[in-house]
Amino acid sequence: DGEVHINELKNGNTEMFWNPTSEVRRQRLKRHIVLFEEQMDFESERLWQHVTSAINKGDQHKATQEKFVLEEEQRNAAKERRESGTEWKPLLFRRDAGTNEWRYKYEDLRPWDPLNDIAQFEKDGILQTMERHLSTRVSNHKATCINNQITRHKRSAKDCRRRKTSDQPSNHSQNTESSCSTPESVQELSDDDGKYLGFESLCTQCGKEMNHLKEIHSAVLSLQKAQQDIHR
């Protein structure tokens, strides 16, 4: 976001290469980074801090030395793992057997859908896509779970009625309540649909989806605030 010049060594002339206007500076996106104190040892900013410091001071010799020290430590660590037979397991990357290259585990190669995709965001090192129709998918999944429970519910009631008519109980047992207490019809479900069916909650996936939806909603609010700051 500063001026960049081209210096011609042959004749000493200087030419302006890049001069960002105040409008360009105002449109610069705000950086969201993890605080240096909260970063782990192998996160880039902490790992390369001495190299970065030397570059900022204009000391290229010191920067080269610090870079060599880092790379030498990495080579020695790799050698020790080979000798001890320890397998290196990256958290976010995998080696492609075909190309022998490292690939990001959670890469999303589908084309960007401007009608459904809102934004991409990072959480715990994983890039995720915020979509408009996630809540619809969650609702559909919840409805599927409920419908499956209703089907099992009706099947259980039907089996109960079949046992009542086929067992031919005695007069005494006919005057007592059946051991099957399941209602013969299921009304439309209320908000407490899971408890109505005798379940304290829906399936685990429903709960995870709903929690994920809340996290995305929070991320949307954060993005909206950032956009408002940019416009200001």
C-alpha positions in Angstrom: 0.0 0.0 0.0 3.0 2.3 -0.6 4.8 3.7 -3.6 7.0 1.4 -5.7 9.7 2.7 -8.0 11.9 1.2 -10.7 15.5 2.3 -10.5 17.4 2.1 -13.8 21.0 1.3 -12.9 22.5 2.3 -16.3 21.5 5.9 -16.2 20.2 6.4 -12.7 16.7 7.3 -13.7 13.8 6.5 -11.4 10.3 5.6 -12.7 7.1 5.3 -10.7 5.8 1.7 -11.0 3.0 1.7 -8.5 1.3 4.5 -6.5 -1.9 3.5 -4.7 -4.5 6.2 -4.4 -6.3 7.0 -1.2 -9.3 5.2 -2.7 -7.3 2.1 -3.1 -6.1 2.3 0.4 -9.6 2.7 1.8 -10.7 -0.4 -0.1 -8.0 -2.6 1.4 -9.5 -5.6 3.2 -9.0 -5.9 6.9 -6.6 -8.7 7.9 -8.0 -11.2 10.4 -5.0 -13.1 12.0 -4.5 -15.2 15.1 -2.7 -13.2 17.8 1.1 -13.9 17.8 0.9 -15.1 21.5 -1.7 -17.6 20.6 0.1 -19.2 17.6 1.8 -22.6 17.8 5.5 -23.1 17.1 5.0 -24.2 13.5 2.6 -21.5 12.4 4.1 -19.3 9.7 4.3 -16.0 11.5 5.9 -17.4 14.6 8.1 -19.9 12.7 9.5 -17.2 10.3 9.6 -14.3 12.8 13.4 -13.9 12.7 13.5 -14.0 8.9 10.7 -11.5 8.7 12.3 -9.2 11.2 15.6 -9.2 9.2 13.7 -8.4 6.0 11.9 -5.5 7.6 15.2 -4.1 8.7 16.6 -4.5 5.2 19.3 -7.0 6.4 19.2 -9.5 3.6 22.3 -11.3 4.9 20.7 -11.9 8.3 17.5 -13.0 6.7 19.4 -15.6 4.6 21.1 -16.9 7.7 17.9 -17.3 9.6 16.3 -19.0 6.7 19.2 -21.4 6.4 18.9 -22.2 10.2 15.2 -23.0 9.8 15.6 -25.2 6.8 18.5 -27.1 8.4 16.4 -27.8 11.4 13.6 -29.2 9.2 16.1 -31.4 7.3 17.5 -32.8 10.5 14.0 -33.5 11.9 13.0 -35.3 8.7 16.3 -37.4 8.9 15.5 -38.3 12.5 12.0 -39.5 11.5 13.4 -41.6 8.7 15.9 -43.2 11.0 13.3 -43.9 13.7 10.6 -45.0 11.3 8.3 -42.3 12.5 5.6 -41.4 9.9 4.8 -37.7 9.4 1.1 -37.1 9.4 0.1 -33.6 8.4 -3.2 -32.3 9.8 -4.4 -30.5 6.6 -2.5 -32.1 3.7 -2.2 -35.5 2.1 0.2 -36.8 -0.5 -1.2 -37.6 -3.9 0.0 -41.0 -4.9 -0.4 -40.3 -8.6 1.5 -37.0 -8.7 3.5 -37.4 -5.5 2.4 -33.9 -4.5 0.9 -32.6 -1.3 -2.8 -31.7 -1.7 -5.1 -29.8 0.8 -7.4 -32.4 2.4 -10.5 -30.3 2.3 -10.2 -28.7 -1.1 -13.5 -28.0 -2.9 -13.0 -28.2 -6.6 -16.6 -27.6 -7.7 -17.4 -24.4 -9.6 -18.5 -21.4 -7.6 -22.3 -21.1 -7.6 -23.1 -17.4 -7.3 -26.8 -18.2 -6.6 -26.1 -20.5 -3.7 -22.6 -19.8 -2.4 -22.2 -16.8 -0.2 -18.6 -16.8 0.9 -15.6 -19.0 1.9 -14.3 -18.8 5.4 -11.7 -20.6 7.5 -12.3 -22.4 10.8 -9.6 -24.4 12.6 -7.5 -24.5 9.4 -10.4 -25.9 7.3 -11.7 -23.8 4.4 -15.5 -24.0 4.2 -18.2 -22.6 1.9 -21.1 -20.7 3.3 -24.3 -21.6 1.3 -27.7 -20.0 1.2 -29.6 -23.4 1.2 -27.9 -25.0 4.2 -30.9 -24.3 6.4 -33.2 -26.0 3.9 -31.0 -29.1 3.8 -31.0 -29.2 7.6 -34.8 -28.8 7.7 -35.2 -31.6 5.0 -32.9 -33.9 7.0 -34.8 -33.2 10.2 -38.1 -33.9 8.4 -36.7 -37.2 7.1 -35.7 -38.2 10.6 -39.2 -37.4 11.9 -40.9 -39.2 9.1 -38.8 -42.3 9.8 -39.7 -42.2 13.4 -43.4 -41.8 12.5 -43.2 -44.9 10.2 -41.6 -47.0 13.0 -44.3 -45.6 15.4 -47.2 -46.6 13.1 -45.6 -50.0 12.5 -45.4 -50.6 16.2 -49.0 -49.6 16.7 -50.1 -51.9 13.9 -48.3 -54.8 15.4 -49.9 -54.1 18.8 -53.4 -54.2 17.2 -52.6 -57.4 15.4 -51.6 -59.1 18.6 -54.7 -57.9 20.4 -57.0 -59.4 17.7 -55.1 -62.7 17.2 -54.3 -63.7 20.7 -58.0 -64.3 21.7 -57.5 -63.4 25.4 -59.8 -64.5 28.2 -62.8 -62.4 29.4 -60.8 -61.1 32.3 -57.9 -60.0 30.1 -60.4 -58.4 27.6 -61.6 -56.1 30.3 -58.1 -54.9 31.2 -56.0 -52.4 29.3 -53.8 -53.7 26.6 -50.1 -53.7 27.3 -49.6 -51.7 24.1 -50.0 -48.1 25.0 -49.0 -46.7 21.6 -51.7 -44.5 20.2 -53.2 -45.7 16.9 -52.8 -42.4 15.0 -50.1 -39.8 15.0 -51.1 -36.2 14.8 -49.1 -33.5 13.2 -45.9 -32.9 15.1 -45.4 -29.8 17.3 -42.1 -28.2 18.1 -41.4 -30.9 20.6 -41.8 -33.5 17.9 -38.9 -35.7 19.2 -40.4 -35.9 22.7 -43.9 -36.5 21.3 -42.6 -39.6 19.7 -40.9 -40.7 22.9 -37.4 -39.5 21.8 -35.6 -36.9 23.9 -33.9 -35.5 20.8 -33.5 -36.1 17.1 -30.5 -37.9 15.6 -26.9 -36.8 16.3 -26.4 -35.5 12.8 -29.4 -33.2 13.2 -27.8 -31.7 16.3 -24.4 -31.3 14.6 -26.1 -29.6 11.5 -28.0 -27.2 13.7 -24.8 -26.3 15.7 -23.0 -25.8 12.4 -25.8 -23.6 11.1 -25.4 -21.4 14.2 -21.7 -21.1 13.6 -22.3 -20.1 10.0 -24.9 -17.5 11.1 -22.4 -16.0 13.4 -19.8 -15.9 10.6 -22.3 -14.2 8.3 -22.9 -11.4 10.9 -19.1 -11.0 11.1 -18.8 -10.7 7.4 -21.6 -8.2 7.2 -20.0 -6.0 9.8 -16.7 -6.2 7.9 -18.4 -5.1 4.7 -20.0 -2.2 6.5 -16.6 -1.2 7.8 -15.1 -1.4 4.3 -17.9 0.8 2.9 -17.4 3.4 5.6 
